[in-house]
Amino acid sequence: MARRSRNALLMGLALVVGVNAAVLVGAYSNREQPADSVLTLSNRELGSSLRSQAGLSTRTVNLWLGYRWFGQSAQESRIPAEHLPDLGFAVDPGQGGCELMDSQRRQVRTGFLVLEMNGMAYRRSLDEARAVQRQAAAQLRAKPQSEALQKALKEADKALSHELNVASRLFAVDLGLDRQALRAQYSDTSRYAVIGAQFRLGVAASYNGEQECSYYAYARPVVQRISVPRNYRHIFTDDAWVSGQQGERAFTASIAWGSRLEPWLLSAQRLAQ
């Protein structure tokens, strides 16, 4: 009995060691140079989460990407219907109105997203905000006593300021199932990151005299959290800094994606205010 227990213990330890070794080998191979892409991001594109373990002084810090599609906030990730064929989705409306059939709900496509940092998509979004602000200002000049137009200009000014100083400049600009084809099309590895993502179908109902169904896909990065190494955690864990407003928590960080498209933090620093 003792021998069996000892053998079981040894087998368990061997399994743990083997799993850990496989993880380390995978992490090492993922980080072999050159990286697939390296983006310089900021607190505008990266959120951070801080977790303290009970009874321990150490804190775990993770970063997550805040990207958006044109015309959407960073919290939204609806992929327009025209992209569904690129993901292999065949939309077949189910029975009973705007509902997905069970077979559609279970469909998951593993593919890739292309993220563009501070490029054409962001400039297009910024140009749109400026155009709205200019139009609101022109309308108010024509009717300076209008309270509604005064309010509209204030909202347009606020939206433009948010776009200039707060909003994420990281945009999802393309997607697909062929990683090599996407990388060939978006070859600037300091501007474009190709990341692994999972896609599912969604549907939304709207009413304009009759019910209309809008199908879309939504994406979730395969790797959602970026662990912050111990030597950079102080940047994100100072209590006074953590409790500040976004403008008071400004930082830049270099994020790399390796051969397996798993991201890691290369470097980070706070920005002087």
Secondary structure, 3 states (H helix, E strand, C coil): CHHHHHHHHHHHHHHHHHHHHHHHHHHHHHCCCCCCEEEEEECCCEEEEEEECCCCCCEEEEEEECCECCCCCCCCCEECHHHHHHHCCCCCCCCCCCCCCHHHHCCEEEEEEEEEECCHHHHHHHHHHHHHHHHHHHHHHHCCCCHHHHHHHHHHHHHHHHHHHCCCCEEEEEEECCHHHHHHHCCCCCCEEEEEEEEEEEEEEEECCCEEEEEEEEEEECCCCEECCHHHCHHHHCHHHHCCCHHHHCEEEEEEECCCCCEEEEEEEECCC
